[in-house]
Amino acid sequence: MSSRPVHPVPLSQVEVFDHEADVLVVGFGCAGAAAAFEASSAGADVIVLERAGGPGGSSAMSGGELYLGGGTRVQRACGFGDTPDEMFAYLEAALGPHADAEKLRLYCDESVEHFEWFCARGLTFEESMYDAPSWMPPTRDGLMWLGENAWPYNTIARPVPRGHRPAAENFGGWLIMERLAAAAHEAGARTHADTLATALVVDESGRVVGVVASNYGKTVRYHARRGVVLTTGGFVDDEEMLADHAPVLLGHGKVSDGLDDGSGIRMAAALGAATRRMAQVEAALTALPAMVCRGMLVDARGQRFINEDVYPGMFSHAALHHPAPWWVIIDEEGYDAIPERDLWGVRPQHVAETLAELEEELGIPAGALETTVATYNRHAVEGDDPHFHKNPAWLRELKPPFAAVNPALGFNPGGSDAAPPGTGIAGFTLGGLHTTVDGAVLDVSGSPIAGLFAAGRASSGIHGEGYVSGTSLGDGTFFGRRAGRAAARA
């Protein structure tokens, strides 16, 4: 953990509290908004502490995808039948190895209800399908594929699209946060903005009974009569914590609002809270899926390493474990087939009549790319990809002239900081506090810490070593709701 002091404050040292509520929610992203709404709706008096000037956080900067399924109205309207079991089978594989089976099972079983909860909060979803690989559809379509129809997942579960997007142009995270923040306020939650929580307050029994915070340099003390819910986000913005737990993201871009510094995780850990899956991350290689699937993705040695039609987060994770730089190789026919709206203004940086010329320009070992393309073309003519099982729909012989695109110089799908020059990768952390399905934070012995709850990226959710878009907003709100209800009755 970071060396910055976050020692808990004994209740005996607090002479007077400046504010009090039944439930304190620390952090006003999607998980905090969901927790505040549910706690308030359960009859609790709620104060939300937000270090920024208002609600939003990294959630508001996201694409707005929500991973939901099991048979939602949008799925049915688009002609897809789905079940919680099929959803679970896909996510257990895609979010694994080591996905949290207990949390995931609950998330899948109650996914339709969670979808309806979003609708009841004022979000609308177009009953139409965006049927092409994309980080984020450039349309208002309400449903998209998120890797369910790519190998090996199409052999594990019946392919059904589950990426739900609210009716917004391009990025939709702001709309989700706008609706959820409004719902929390309408339910009665109060917000104290520009207020940074710095320590937890504990009584003589070890129960969390409040928070010490800073507001423009002034110390402010908050009493929580029932519980504190930490929804402070992950730790991608803390270089020391990254070096300790998730060094794979060091030197890469950060998908965040700049405030995901692990503060909530550290405050709880100072009480003996356990953490889980701290090395797990989401990585986004800033390459266009519409371009990747029509060509091939190679590493610095000119070698393919995955089927290019997978969900782009999966080829991003694979890239992390192959030598950089990475290149999208495409021919003129493939490039011209990409709809202009899916190009995001990206143009090839290198064009050559021969692969030998392209190898020299890219610094790829002589003959390596020629061998890779020759093998790919031979199998494409046969309509099969025995090495990586790319869907035949995207399998086509590549012919000169050839182009190469460096993802490090392409667009940024993360919605915040661009990846540093030369990497093309941006990401965020998935690990956090070890919690029950109701958000109770567990200590290192496996016992709940009384009065303390967590959700969102401050906690370890449904993820194992994998990630799919929409599962962060999805599980953050789902388990944020449960944490809010549990804190209200604590």
Secondary structure, 3 states (H helix, E strand, C coil): CCCCCCCCEEHHHCCCCCEEEEEEEECCCHHHHHHHHHHHHCCCCEEEECCCCCCCHHHHCCCCCEECCCCCHHHHHCCCCCCHHHHHHHHHHHCCCCCCHHHHHHHHHCHHHHHHHHHHCCCCCEEEEECCCCCCCCCCEEEECCCCCCCCHHHCCCCCCCEECCCCCCCCHHHHHHHHHHHHHHCCCEEECCEEEEEEEECCCCCEEEEEEEECCEEEEEEEEEEEEECCCCCCCCHHHHHHHCHHHCCCEECCCCCCCCHHHHHHHCCCECEECCCCEEEEECCCHHHHCCCEEECCCCCECCCCCCCHHHHHHHHHCCCCCCEEEEEHHHHHCCCHHHCCCCCCCEEECCHHHHHHHHCCCCCHHHHHHHHHHHHHHHCCCCCCCCCHHHCCCCCCCEEEECHHHCCCCCCCCCCCCCCCEEEEECCEECECCCCEEEECCCCEEEEEEECHHHECCCCCCCCCCCHHHHHHHHHHHHHHHHHHCC
